[in-house]
Amino acid sequence: MKLEPGKVAVVTGAASGIGFALAERFGRDGLNVVLADVEQSALEKAADRVRALGVETLAVNTDVSNPASVDSLAHAAVGRFGAVHVLCNNAGVSSLADPWFGPLSTWSWVLGVNFWGVVHGIRAFLPILVNQGEGHIVNTASIAGLNPGGDTIYSARKHAVVALTEDLFKVAKRVGLPVGVSVLCPGWVRTALLDAERNWPAGLGERPPQPVAAQVFLPHIQRAVNEGMPPARIADMVADAIASGRFWILPHPEFVELAVRRWRRIAEGEDPEIWVGWPAQIAEELQTLSRQQRPQGR
């Protein structure tokens, strides 16, 4: 689908990171942009910056984990602009809490935003795109959706988003829906994802504590994020995929190779590799910490 002035893009998680970069890229292409996020102040500033490009913007405070909130976003977008041509289900969070020994509220929060947010977005906007006869949906997953990493909840969500997006693509092709579908699976990107718990919902109780192991891996992950790909480059790749109707958006070929390697082992019936993709230093430090934390026999 051609991105051109007069069309309308909706981006969730648009106040920062990849979401803001997408909103800015669409604005540079002349599209009117609806920005959605839970951080009201940051959202308004982001909308002002995109508006300065000479396009119309609409900022809508949206909790994507709440279907009524996403429905309100869709109504607001159509009410303001009369149509929606691009939907980027991009809002995402992560938590450092232990998935097995930490509180279940962590699962509720991460899956509520990262998985159900995508489901709610598709259900709210797909009828709009189909009825107008044109549109494109981009769901932000991760390379962790093709090759699970060290964050259990995050990887589970990303796998689910890749699966539902691929199935949506197949259904659209099978029944002839006039809607393009893409899935974005980046590796390290320069965002504030590690600080996502700043938006921890009060309704879920106290913010979960970090596991002891976080002191080992967090500095390494933060360094990888700081050295990651600029969000603007990701946005350019997304725009290219929409224009060409391409499903897979894979900004980091080196991580894709790790996923290919994983599937080769699956085909051979081999057990998963334990430390693939992890620096040796992290593996050694975590193993040392694990030994220190084990109960000592008498």
C-alpha positions in Angstrom: 0.0 0.0 0.0 1.3 3.4 -0.9 2.0 5.8 2.0 0.9 9.2 0.9 -0.6 12.5 2.1 -4.2 12.2 3.3 -4.0 8.7 4.6 -4.2 8.0 8.3 -1.9 5.9 10.5 -2.6 4.8 14.1 0.4 3.9 16.3 0.2 2.5 19.8 3.1 2.9 22.2 3.7 6.1 20.2 5.2 8.3 23.0 8.7 6.9 22.7 11.0 4.4 21.1 9.9 2.5 18.0 6.3 3.9 18.3 7.4 7.5 18.1 9.8 6.7 15.3 6.9 5.2 13.3 4.6 8.1 14.0 7.4 10.5 12.9 8.1 8.5 9.7 4.4 8.5 8.8 4.3 12.2 9.4 7.3 12.8 7.1 5.4 10.8 4.4 2.5 13.2 4.8 0.1 10.9 6.7 -2.2 12.2 9.4 -1.2 10.3 12.6 -3.1 9.1 15.6 -0.7 8.5 18.5 -1.8 6.3 21.4 0.0 5.7 24.7 -0.6 5.5 28.5 1.9 8.3 29.3 -0.1 11.4 28.8 2.6 14.0 29.1 5.1 12.2 26.8 2.2 11.4 24.4 1.3 15.1 24.0 4.9 16.1 23.4 5.3 13.3 20.8 2.1 14.5 19.0 3.4 18.1 19.0 6.7 17.0 17.4 4.9 15.0 14.7 2.4 17.9 14.1 5.4 20.2 13.5 6.1 18.2 10.3 3.0 19.8 8.9 0.5 17.0 9.3 -2.6 16.6 11.5 -2.2 14.6 14.7 -4.5 13.2 17.4 -3.2 12.1 20.8 -5.4 9.5 22.5 -4.5 8.2 26.0 -5.0 4.5 25.6 -4.5 1.4 27.7 -4.2 -1.4 25.1 -4.8 -4.1 27.7 -8.3 -2.8 28.0 -10.6 -3.6 25.0 -12.9 -0.7 25.7 -10.0 1.7 25.6 -8.8 0.4 22.3 -12.4 0.6 20.9 -12.4 4.2 22.0 -9.2 4.8 20.2 -10.7 3.4 17.0 -13.8 5.6 17.4 -11.7 8.7 18.0 -9.5 8.0 15.0 -12.4 7.5 12.6 -14.3 10.4 14.2 -11.5 12.8 13.6 -10.2 11.6 10.2 -13.0 9.5 8.7 -10.7 6.5 8.0 -7.6 4.5 9.1 -5.2 3.1 6.6 -2.3 1.9 8.8 -2.4 0.3 12.2 0.8 -0.4 14.1 0.1 -2.5 17.2 3.4 -1.5 18.8 2.8 -0.9 22.5 5.0 -3.2 24.6 6.4 -3.6 28.1 8.9 -5.9 29.8 9.6 -6.9 33.4 12.7 -8.2 35.2 10.6 -10.1 37.7 11.1 -13.8 38.1 8.4 -15.6 36.0 8.3 -18.7 38.2 9.0 -17.4 41.7 7.7 -13.8 41.3 4.1 -12.6 41.5 1.6 -13.7 38.8 0.8 -10.0 38.3 3.9 -9.8 36.1 2.3 -12.2 33.7 -0.9 -10.3 33.7 0.7 -7.0 33.0 3.1 -8.1 30.2 0.6 -10.3 28.4 -2.1 -7.7 28.9 -0.1 -5.1 27.0 2.0 -7.2 24.7 -0.4 -9.9 23.7 -3.9 -8.8 24.4 -3.1 -5.3 23.2 -2.4 -6.7 19.7 -5.6 -8.8 19.8 -7.7 -5.8 20.9 -6.1 -3.7 18.2 -6.8 -6.1 15.4 -10.4 -6.7 16.6 -11.1 -2.9 16.9 -9.5 -1.8 13.6 -9.7 -4.8 11.2 -13.5 -4.2 10.4 -12.6 -0.5 9.6 -9.9 -1.5 7.2 -11.9 -4.2 5.5 -15.0 -2.0 5.1 -13.0 0.8 3.5 -11.3 -1.6 1.1 -7.7 -0.8 2.0 -5.3 -1.0 4.9 -2.2 -2.5 6.5 -1.6 -3.9 10.0 1.9 -4.1 11.5 2.3 -6.0 14.7 5.5 -5.5 16.7 6.9 -8.8 18.0 10.7 -9.4 18.4 13.4 -11.8 17.3 12.5 -13.5 20.6 9.4 -14.6 18.9 11.5 -16.7 16.6 14.2 -17.7 19.0 13.4 -17.6 22.8 15.9 -15.8 24.9 16.3 -15.2 28.6 13.0 -13.4 29.4 10.4 -16.1 29.7 7.3 -14.0 29.7 8.6 -11.7 27.0 9.5 -14.6 24.7 6.2 -16.3 25.2 4.3 -13.2 24.3 6.5 -12.6 21.2 5.9 -16.1 20.0 2.2 -15.7 20.4 2.2 -12.4 18.4 4.2 -13.9 15.6 1.8 -16.9 15.4 -1.4 -14.8 15.4 0.0 -12.3 12.9 1.1 -15.1 10.5 -2.4 -16.7 10.8 -4.0 -13.3 10.2 -1.9 -12.9 7.0 -2.9 -16.4 5.8 -6.6 -15.7 6.5 -6.5 -12.4 4.7 -4.9 -14.0 1.6 -7.2 -17.0 1.8 -10.5 -15.1 1.8 -9.3 -12.1 -0.1 -9.4 -9.4 2.6 -8.1 -6.1 1.2 -5.6 -5.8 4.1 -1.9 -6.2 4.2 -0.2 -7.7 7.3 3.3 -7.5 8.6 5.2 -8.7 11.7 8.2 -6.7 13.0 10.9 -8.9 14.7 13.8 -6.7 15.7 16.8 -7.5 17.9 18.4 -4.8 20.1 16.9 -1.4 19.5 17.7 1.8 21.3 14.5 2.2 23.4 13.5 2.6 27.0 11.9 -0.9 27.2 14.0 -1.8 30.2 12.4 1.1 32.1 8.9 -0.1 31.2 7.9 -0.7 34.8 7.7 3.1 35.2 4.1 2.4 33.9 3.3 -0.4 36.3 -0.5 -0.3 36.9 -1.5 0.6 40.4 -4.4 -1.9 40.1 -1.9 -4.8 40.0 -0.5 -4.0 43.4 3.2 -3.5 44.3 5.8 -3.5 41.6 7.5 -6.9 41.6 11.0 -7.1 42.9 14.0 -7.9 40.7 15.5 -11.3 41.0 19.0 -11.5 42.4 20.3 -12.6 38.9 19.3 -9.2 37.5 22.5 -7.7 39.0 24.4 -10.0 36.6 22.6 -9.7 33.3 21.0 -6.2 33.5 24.2 -4.2 32.8 24.9 -6.4 29.8 21.4 -6.0 28.4 21.4 -2.3 29.0 24.7 -2.0 27.1 23.2 -3.9 24.2 20.2 -1.7 24.2 22.3 1.5 24.3 24.3 0.2 21.3 21.2 -1.1 19.5 19.7 0.0 16.2 18.2 3.5 16.2 14.4 3.4 16.2 14.3 5.6 13.0 15.9 2.8 11.0 13.3 0.4 12.2 10.6 2.8 11.2 12.1 3.1 7.7 12.0 -0.7 7.3 8.4 -0.8 8.4 7.4 1.8 5.9 9.2 -0.1 3.1 7.4 -3.3 4.1 4.0 -1.6 4.0 4.8 -0.1 0.6 5.9 -3.5 -0.8 3.3 -5.6 1.1 6.0 -7.7 2.7 5.1 -9.8 5.8 8.4 -10.4 7.5 10.3 -7.3 8.8 13.7 -8.6 10.1 16.1 -5.8 10.9 18.8 -8.0 12.5 20.0 -10.8 10.1 22.5 -12.0 12.7 19.7 -12.9 15.1 17.7 -14.5 12.3 20.6 -16.8 11.8 20.4 -17.9 15.4 16.7 -18.7 14.8 17.6 -20.7 11.7 20.1 -22.6 13.7 17.5 -23.4 16.3 15.1 -24.8 13.7 17.9 -27.0 12.3 18.3 -28.5 15.8 14.5 -28.9 16.0 14.5 -30.8 12.7 17.2 -33.1 14.0 15.3 -33.6 17.3 18.2 -32.1 19.3 17.7 -30.5 22.7 17.8 -26.6 22.8 21.1 -24.9 23.1 21.4 -23.4 26.6 23.5 -20.3 26.1 23.1 -19.5 22.4 23.3 -15.8 21.8 24.4 -15.0 25.4 27.9 -13.6 26.1 30.1 -16.2 27.8 30.7 -13.8 30.7 26.9 -13.7 31.5 26.7 -17.5 31.5 29.7 -17.8 33.8 28.4 -15.2 36.2 24.9 -16.6 36.4 26.2 -20.1 37.0 28.4 -18.8 39.8 25.5 -16.9 41.3 23.3 -20.0 41.1 25.8 -22.1 43.0 26.0 -19.4 45.7 22.3 -19.2 46.1 21.7 -23.0 46.5 20.9 -24.2 50.0 24.0 -25.7 51.6 23.8 -29.2 53.0 24.8 -29.9 56.6 
